Amino acid sequence: MKNKLTRVLIFSIITALFASCTNDNLVPYYGTETNQPGKITINGYSAVADSLQITVNGKVILIGNDKKTAFVKKIEKDYDFVYFGAEGKTVEISNKVTKEVLRTYHFTAEKPKDTLSFFVKENLWIDKISSIKLGVLSKTGNSGYKFIFPNKNKYSKSGYEGNLDGIIRKLNGQVLGVVENINKDQFGSFIEFPFSSPPTILMELVKHGTTESYVPGQKVVVIMTMTNNKSKLIVLEEKSDANGLFSGVDGTLNLADYFVFK
């Protein structure tokens, strides 16, 4: 009888302990927080000499069918993962050789599906490529342009921070048009005009609403080439000489050569 009572007592204790664990210790780790799938679509292009590496929360992501840890030129990748409650994702893009972190981005579950798009070359970075729109030509036989100037003042140190206008002329001096509000952060207004030969055109950069050069005492002219039935997204770039002094502005980089724009 004594042994039976002892067994009943032990069973009661175990039952009570199990009930306690069920109520307290077995609560899911994340409590009432919701886990949900996330996706970052990466669309970029690197024109730098060294390869770039992308990490998410410190972990290097693998790129392509051959599972490379870095990329050069074009990258297109969907990165799928899970958002654990309020935990975000930190994406870092760095130079694989020098280890320099070039850009850092933060993503949260508030927008579980997001896009990271960029173009990078030495001393130049353009974000949100996927949001850029090509200018639509109004008729066959035209040549069209939009401009952005991300490194304005890098070498010229002009002191002028306002928008620029571009006075576009043919080689014979005929004015084809004026494109307004060229700035660092986004592509400005669209301009188009009929294609003609010779295709070389000259664009003089001036302070917005004036004919005054944005670089004091120096006329700044960009040499470009018209293309028949094409709309371009031109990235203007200040250049320097061997001594690091301002030597002019280049206008040969066309983002439409690297991405497909709708």
ABEGO torsion letter per residue (X at the ends): XAAAAAAAAAAAAAAAAAAAAAAAAABBAAEABBBBBBBBBBBBBBABABBBBBBBGGBBBBBEAAGBABBBEBBBBBBBBBBBEABBBBBBBBBAAAGBBABBBBBBAABABBBBBBBBBBGBBBBGAAABBBBBBABBGBBBBBBBBAABGAAAGAGBABBBBBBBBBAAGBBAEBBBGBBAABBBBBBBBBBBOBABBBBBBBBBGBABBABBGBBBBBBBBBBBGBBBBBBBBBBBBAAGBBAEBBAABBAAAABBBX
